[in-house]
Amino acid sequence: MGTYFDTFYNSFGGAGNYLWKLMSHFMLNGRISGFYLLIIFSLLVWGLELWFPWRKNQKIFRKDFWQDGFYMFFNFYFFNLLLYAALTNVVYRGMVDVLKPLGYKGGHLIDLSGIQWFLQLVIFFFIADFVQWLIHNLLHRVPILWKFHKVHHSVKEMGFSAHLRYHFLETFVYQTIKYISLSMIFGFHLENAYYPYAFTVIIGHLNHANLGWDYGPLKYFFNNPKMHIWHHSKELPKSHPKGMNFGISLSCWDYIFGTSHVPKDGRDIELGFPNDENYPETFVGQVIKPFQKEEES
C-alpha cells in the first residue's frame, strides 16, 4: 500500500506544480497556458452571447452565472489537475498489477504514437470524442450514473459556462475510460493533446451558449447550440426516453447511431429534468444530492 500512497503523493505534488505553472505563466512552452486559454475562450463566447443573443430576454448575468463560473474552474483545473491526476496514476498502476498475470507489463497495446504528429492528433480527437459519446450515453442510461449527471442537467438557463457544470465525480467515469483507451490501448501521448483540448473547450462553450447557430450543412458533423439545447430539454420524446444528442464536439455519432433529435427551433423549450423543482440550487447541495436517497414521485 505504501507504493500506491507514494504514487499518489508524488503525482499530487507534480500536478500541483503544473497547475501553478499554468496559473503563473501566460505563455507556456510557446503556447498560451491552458488556464488562460479557458479564460480567453470564455470571454470570447460570452461576448458572442451578448452580441448575438438567441434568447433576447435572458439576462447578461443569467441564473447561476457565477456558480457555473465556479464549477468551470473547480472541475477543469483544481479537481481535474490536482486530485484526479494523482488518482489516475494510482488506478493505472493498479490496473497494470491486476493485468500482469495475463502477460501485460505496462505500456500500450496498439502503437499509434509513431505516426505523423498532426495525423495522430486528428485520430486522437475522433477516438476521444467517440469514447466520450459512448460514456455520455451511459450517464443517461445507468441509474447511478444519471444521479450524478443530473447536476449538469439542473441548469435552467443556458450559457457558455454551463458547459463545465457537472459533478466532479463524473470526471472519474469520463477521464478514466478515456485515459485507458487513448493511453493504455492506443499509446497516445496525452500531453500532446493541447490543440484537440482547445478545440473541444470552445465547441463545448458554444454548444451551451445563448446562440442560435447550427453551422448550416456542418450541423451534421459538428455539435451546435441549436442541437444541444434539445439534449437539455426537460420533456423527452417517446422515441428517445433516455435522452438524445449525446455528442460532445461531433454530432455525426448521433446521426449515425440514431440518437439525434432536433424537431424544431428549441429556443424557448423548458430545460431540466422531471421533478427538478426541488433539486438543490447550491454547489454543496448539488455535490451531496447524488448520495441521498431519492424520494418517491
C-alpha positions as a printed NumPy array, in Angstrom:
array([[  0.   ,   0.   ,   0.   ],
       [  2.93 ,   2.272,   0.655],
       [  3.852,   2.093,  -3.002],
       [  0.388,   3.275,  -4.037],
       [  0.495,   6.077,  -1.478],
       [  3.878,   7.171,  -2.832],
       [  2.428,   7.168,  -6.346],
       [ -0.487,   9.338,  -5.205],
       [  1.733,  11.704,  -3.205],
       [  4.278,  12.198,  -5.982],
       [  1.567,  12.601,  -8.628],
       [ -0.324,  15.103,  -6.476],
       [  2.82 ,  17.147,  -5.999],
       [  3.644,  17.056,  -9.694],
       [  0.105,  18.075, -10.627],
       [  0.231,  20.925,  -8.118],
       [  3.464,  22.22 ,  -9.613],
       [  1.983,  22.009, -13.105],
       [ -1.162,  23.882, -12.032],
       [  0.995,  26.628, -10.558],
       [  2.901,  26.887, -13.842],
       [ -0.379,  27.197, -15.744],
       [ -1.555,  29.996, -13.442],
       [  1.742,  31.874, -13.145],
       [  2.72 ,  31.823, -16.84 ],
       [  0.557,  33.273, -19.602],
       [  2.756,  31.53 , -22.182],
       [  4.   ,  28.01 , -21.503],
       [  6.196,  26.044, -23.909],
       [  5.484,  28.557, -26.651],
       [  1.69 ,  28.31 , -26.277],
       [ -0.936,  30.115, -24.233],
       [ -1.314,  28.415, -20.861],
       [ -4.422,  26.227, -20.666],
       [ -5.587,  28.207, -17.623],
       [ -5.636,  31.491, -19.528],
       [ -6.882,  29.808, -22.69 ],
       [-10.033,  28.837, -20.789],
       [-10.478,  32.443, -19.64 ],
       [ -9.942,  33.816, -23.167],
       [-12.389,  31.356, -24.746],
       [-14.952,  32.095, -22.029],
       [-14.747,  35.851, -22.587],
       [-14.942,  35.427, -26.37 ],
       [-18.019,  33.193, -26.284],
       [-19.663,  35.356, -23.619],
       [-19.071,  38.328, -25.915],
       [-20.796,  36.459, -28.747],
       [-23.729,  35.741, -26.433],
       [-24.072,  39.446, -25.673],
       [-23.662,  40.481, -29.328],
       [-25.881,  37.799, -30.922],
       [-28.265,  36.621, -28.162],
       [-30.678,  33.881, -29.196],
       [-32.923,  34.312, -26.152],
       [-33.021,  38.108, -26.061],
       [-34.875,  38.273, -22.748],
       [-32.157,  36.31 , -20.954],
       [-30.148,  38.499, -18.592],
       [-26.446,  39.219, -19.115],
       [-25.782,  37.526, -15.786],
       [-28.207,  34.67 , -16.254],
       [-29.432,  32.38 , -13.493],
       [-26.477,  30.577, -11.853],
       [-23.938,  32.549, -13.932],
       [-21.441,  32.892, -11.081],
       [-21.989,  29.401,  -9.73 ],
       [-21.329,  27.897, -13.143],
       [-18.181,  30.002, -13.353],
       [-17.02 ,  28.405, -10.112],
       [-17.874,  24.947, -11.472],
       [-15.822,  25.751, -14.553],
       [-12.574,  26.386, -12.716],
       [-13.115,  23.882,  -9.923],
       [-13.861,  20.988, -12.266],
       [-11.446,  21.792, -15.056],
       [ -8.396,  22.738, -13.05 ],
       [ -8.389,  22.377,  -9.299],
       [-10.08 ,  18.98 ,  -9.118],
       [ -9.068,  17.68 , -12.524],
       [ -5.394,  18.532, -12.287],
       [ -4.737,  18.079,  -8.6  ],
       [ -6.785,  15.228,  -7.169],
       [ -7.812,  13.411, -10.337],
       [ -4.342,  13.401, -11.901],
       [ -2.958,  11.765,  -8.769],
       [ -5.764,   9.187,  -8.557],
       [ -5.417,   8.357, -12.259],
       [ -1.812,   7.316, -11.786],
       [ -2.823,   5.137,  -8.839],
       [ -5.583,   3.489, -10.906],
       [ -3.181,   2.96 , -13.805],
       [ -0.638,   1.327, -11.505],
       [ -3.356,  -0.893, -10.05 ],
       [ -4.551,  -1.982, -13.499],
       [ -1.014,  -2.89 , -14.516],
       [ -0.671,  -5.012, -11.379],
       [ -4.027,  -6.723, -11.991],
       [ -3.191,  -7.484, -15.648],
       [  0.355,  -8.723, -15.001],
       [ -0.773, -12.368, -14.617],
       [ -2.204, -12.092, -18.145],
       [  1.153, -11.01 , -19.521],
       [  0.588,  -7.249, -19.575],
       [  3.701,  -5.395, -18.451],
       [  2.54 ,  -1.813, -18.935],
       [  2.635,   0.461, -21.945],
       [  0.187,   0.45 , -24.85 ],
       [ -1.426,  -2.426, -26.686],
       [ -1.688,  -0.734, -30.098],
       [  1.157,   1.591, -31.037],
       [ -0.07 ,   4.715, -32.838],
       [  2.445,   7.054, -31.251],
       [  4.89 ,   6.77 , -34.116],
       [  2.664,   8.217, -36.845],
       [  2.852,  11.806, -38.104],
       [  2.116,  14.322, -35.352],
       [ -0.856,  16.079, -36.963],
       [ -2.49 ,  12.814, -38.036],
       [ -2.055,  11.472, -34.517],
       [ -3.927,  14.497, -33.13 ],
       [ -6.772,  14.021, -35.635],
       [ -7.106,  10.347, -34.699],
       [ -6.828,  11.297, -31.019],
       [ -9.679,  13.786, -31.409],
       [-12.015,  11.367, -33.208],
       [-11.395,   8.442, -30.867],
       [-11.66 ,  10.629, -27.756],
       [-14.914,  12.195, -28.959],
       [-16.453,   8.822, -29.803],
       [-15.416,   7.385, -26.429],
       [-16.998,  10.382, -24.692],
       [-20.167,   9.974, -26.772],
       [-20.408,   6.377, -25.527],
       [-19.8  ,   7.427, -21.927],
       [-22.378,  10.214, -22.221],
       [-24.911,   7.585, -23.276],
       [-24.069,   5.561, -20.177],
       [-24.555,   8.59 , -17.925],
       [-28.162,   8.776, -19.114],
       [-28.914,   5.054, -19.123],
       [-27.296,   3.764, -15.915],
       [-29.365,   4.968, -12.913],
       [-26.454,   5.504, -10.517],
       [-24.537,   7.485, -13.14 ],
       [-27.621,   9.527, -14.028],
       [-27.894,  10.647, -10.385],
       [-24.51 ,  12.355, -10.766],
       [-25.168,  13.61 , -14.292],
       [-28.32 ,  15.37 , -13.094],
       [-26.083,  18.156, -11.788],
       [-25.256,  19.123, -15.373],
       [-28.907,  18.923, -16.388],
       [-30.064,  21.05 , -13.476],
       [-29.17 ,  24.183, -15.48 ],
       [-32.332,  26.181, -16.201],
       [-30.855,  28.914, -18.422],
       [-28.178,  28.024, -20.949],
       [-24.931,  29.937, -21.167],
       [-21.309,  29.175, -22.07 ],
       [-20.206,  28.275, -18.512],
       [-22.949,  25.635, -18.202],
       [-20.555,  23.569, -20.318],
       [-18.495,  22.696, -17.24 ],
       [-21.279,  22.493, -14.666],
       [-21.093,  18.86 , -13.63 ],
       [-20.496,  16.741, -10.543],
       [-16.768,  16.311, -10.072],
       [-17.124,  12.523,  -9.729],
       [-18.183,  12.384, -13.383],
       [-14.515,  13.005, -14.058],
       [-13.676,   9.511, -12.847],
       [-16.026,   7.97 , -15.396],
       [-15.145,  10.184, -18.355],
       [-11.432,  10.601, -17.891],
       [-10.588,   7.131, -16.616],
       [-12.174,   5.393, -19.596],
       [-10.723,   7.979, -21.992],
       [ -7.288,   7.704, -20.407],
       [ -7.298,   3.909, -20.619],
       [ -8.483,   3.836, -24.212],
       [ -6.172,   6.563, -25.506],
       [ -3.042,   5.913, -23.48 ],
       [ -3.027,   2.265, -22.445],
       [ -4.634,   0.854, -25.588],
       [ -3.567,   3.206, -28.378],
       [ -0.365,   4.656, -26.976],
       [ -1.174,   8.331, -27.49 ],
       [  0.871,  10.844, -25.555],
       [ -1.897,  12.802, -23.848],
       [  0.407,  15.715, -23.108],
       [  0.38 ,  16.426, -26.876],
       [ -3.394,  16.947, -26.883],
       [ -3.24 ,  20.75 , -26.483],
       [ -4.946,  21.561, -29.79 ],
       [ -7.729,  18.945, -29.551],
       [ -8.275,  20.121, -25.975],
       [ -8.564,  23.762, -27.072],
       [-10.965,  22.879, -29.872],
       [-13.117,  20.76 , -27.536],
       [-13.343,  23.578, -24.99 ],
       [-14.506,  26.21 , -27.464],
       [-17.002,  23.844, -29.144],
       [-18.39 ,  22.909, -25.718],
       [-18.706,  26.565, -24.736],
       [-20.504,  27.361, -27.992],
       [-22.868,  24.377, -27.616],
       [-24.124,  25.725, -24.296],
       [-24.073,  29.406, -25.244],
       [-27.085,  31.643, -25.785],
       [-26.558,  31.475, -29.551],
       [-28.955,  30.334, -32.273],
       [-26.334,  28.76 , -34.541],
       [-26.267,  25.381, -36.258],
       [-23.409,  25.934, -38.79 ],
       [-25.555,  25.077, -41.842],
       [-24.575,  21.779, -43.536],
       [-21.82 ,  21.316, -40.928],
       [-24.504,  20.684, -38.309],
       [-24.436,  17.018, -39.344],
       [-20.779,  16.867, -38.333],
       [-20.272,  19.361, -35.505],
       [-22.394,  19.68 , -32.4  ],
       [-24.04 ,  23.098, -32.171],
       [-26.23 ,  25.265, -29.891],
       [-29.481,  24.569, -31.763],
       [-28.91 ,  20.835, -31.473],
       [-27.501,  20.68 , -27.982],
       [-30.305,  22.645, -26.336],
       [-32.569,  19.676, -27.088],
       [-30.223,  17.483, -25.082],
       [-31.173,  19.644, -22.074],
       [-34.906,  19.523, -22.773],
       [-36.992,  18.78 , -19.687],
       [-39.573,  16.911, -21.754],
       [-38.172,  13.871, -23.555],
       [-39.897,  12.418, -26.631],
       [-41.228,   8.849, -26.578],
       [-38.707,   7.978, -29.285],
       [-35.796,   8.959, -27.009],
       [-36.865,   8.256, -23.402],
       [-33.252,   8.224, -22.151],
       [-32.208,  11.391, -23.945],
       [-30.804,  12.44 , -27.298],
       [-27.991,  14.414, -28.928],
       [-25.184,  12.963, -26.822],
       [-22.369,  14.35 , -28.978],
       [-19.586,  16.245, -27.227],
       [-17.844,  18.034, -30.114],
       [-19.176,  15.993, -33.041],
       [-22.834,  15.489, -33.894],
       [-22.138,  12.802, -36.502],
       [-22.257,   9.974, -33.938],
       [-25.866,  10.869, -33.096],
       [-26.867,  10.913, -36.751],
       [-25.047,   7.638, -37.409],
       [-26.487,   5.77 , -34.412],
       [-29.98 ,   7.273, -34.407],
       [-29.802,   9.356, -31.227],
       [-30.271,  12.732, -32.942],
       [-33.423,  14.771, -32.297],
       [-33.938,  18.357, -33.465],
       [-37.674,  18.524, -34.252],
       [-37.971,  22.325, -34.404],
       [-36.484,  25.547, -33.087],
       [-35.786,  24.836, -29.432],
       [-35.011,  28.38 , -28.331],
       [-37.764,  28.593, -25.726],
       [-38.1  ,  24.994, -24.541],
       [-38.001,  24.316, -20.806],
       [-34.701,  22.904, -19.582],
       [-34.024,  20.44 , -16.805],
       [-35.455,  17.035, -15.946],
       [-38.749,  15.729, -14.496],
       [-39.394,  16.738, -10.879],
       [-36.411,  19.079, -10.738],
       [-38.373,  21.762,  -8.877],
       [-36.849,  20.786,  -5.535],
       [-33.358,  19.997,  -6.807],
       [-30.657,  21.812,  -4.759],
       [-29.507,  25.134,  -6.189],
       [-26.251,  25.476,  -4.259],
       [-22.904,  23.909,  -5.155],
       [-22.7  ,  21.989,  -1.881],
       [-26.278,  20.785,  -2.186],
       [-25.682,  19.528,  -5.715],
       [-22.477,  17.738,  -4.697],
       [-24.287,  15.93 ,  -1.871],
       [-27.549,  15.199,  -3.708],
       [-26.423,  12.066,  -5.658],
       [-25.585,  10.349,  -2.367],
       [-29.037,  10.931,  -0.928],
       [-31.982,   8.594,  -1.359],
       [-34.432,   9.924,  -3.897],
       [-37.987,  10.496,  -2.769],
       [-40.743,   8.574,  -4.499],
       [-42.555,  10.783,  -7.007]])
